[in-house]
Amino acid sequence: MPTYVAIAIGGAFGAVIRYWLSTSVEHLNGSTFPLGTFSVNVFGSFLMGALFILFMEKAELITAYRPLLAIGFLGAMTTFSTFSLDALLLFQQGHYNTALFYVLSSVIICIFAVYFGMLLARAVL
């Protein structure tokens, strides 16, 4: 399968999962905090950490799926542009503390999510 087709297929699935997860979580949210985007980005970061280990340590088994999974699926599922827009809108609406908490918690927790994804993948291998 051509690489661009694999990326397109992964992207289609990633976009659908992003929409489903984001809207599902957002229905539980009763505050101005953009919990849907936050949840998608943390989950995607965790998956990226796990996939990184799989690509690095089990490359012979999964390298062919890298464009589909990492570029297509996770690229479409997680979104820095939505994160940035959410943060800016919170700031413009005067929710300064929420905006600051969102930016800091997103960056810090997503880094830890990548790390824990890597730990889990190593433990499973």
N, C-alpha and C positions, 0 to 999 in steps of 0.2 A: 504494500500500500504506500503511495506517495506520502511524504512527510506532511505536506500541507493538508492532505485529506485527514490524516490522523489528528492533526491539530484542530481542524474544523469539527471533527466528531467529538473530540474531548471538550472543545469549547462549547458545543451545543449542550452536552450533558452538564458541564460546569455551570453554565448560565441558568439552567433549569433548577439545579440543586441550590444555587445561590438564591434564586427567587423563592423557592419553597422554604428553605431554612430561614431566610431573612424575614419573610412574612409570618411564618409560624412563630418565631421568637418575638417579633414585634407585637403580636397580639397579646402577649403576656406582659408587655412593658407598660407601666403606668406613669412613666416619667418622660422628661425631655431627652434623656440619654438615648442615643441611637443604638439600642441593644441588638437589633437585627444585623446591622453592618458589623458591629463589634464581634458578635458571635460567629459570623461567617469568616471574618478575618482570623480569629483565634483558631477555629477549626481548620481552616486552610493552612495556617502556619504549622499546626501540629502535623497535618498530612504531609506538608513539604519536608519537614524534618524526617519523618519516617521514610518518605520516598528517597530523600537524599542518601540515607544509609543503604537502602535497597539498591540504588543506582551505583553507589561506590563499592559496596561489599558483595553484591550479587549481580554485578554488571552483566555477566554473561546470560543471566536469566531474564533481565528486565530492560536492558538498554533499548531494545526495539520499542518499548512502550513509553519511553521518556517524553517524546514530543506530544503524544496523546495525553499523558497524565500530568506532567509538570507544566508544559506550555499551554496546552489546550484546556484541560479540565480545571487545574488550579488557577491558571491565568484568567479564565472566565469566572470562576467561582469567587475568588477574592478580588478586592478592588480598592486600590489606593485612591482613585479619583472620588469614589463615593465617600470614603473616609474623610478626605480633604474637604469635600463639600459639606458634609455633616458638621465638621468642626467649625468651618467658616460660618455656617448658618447659625449655629449655637452662639458663636461670638457676636454676630450681627444682631441677634435677638436679645442680647444682654445676658445670656446665660454663661458668664465668664468662667465661673468655677466648674460648671459642667463641661464646658469646652476644654478647659485645661485638664480636668480629670480624664476626659475621653482621649485626648491626644497622648497623655503620659501613660495611661493604663493600656491603651491599644499597643503602643510601641513596646512597653515593658512586657506585657503579658504575651504578646505575639512572639517575642524573642524566646521567652520561656516555653511557649508552646512548641516552637521548632525544636528546642532542646529536648523536651519530654518526648516528642515524636521520635527523635533520634534514639533516645534511651529505650523506648519501647521496641523500636525496630531492632536494635542490637540485642535486646533481651529475647526477642522472638527468634532471631536468627540463631 
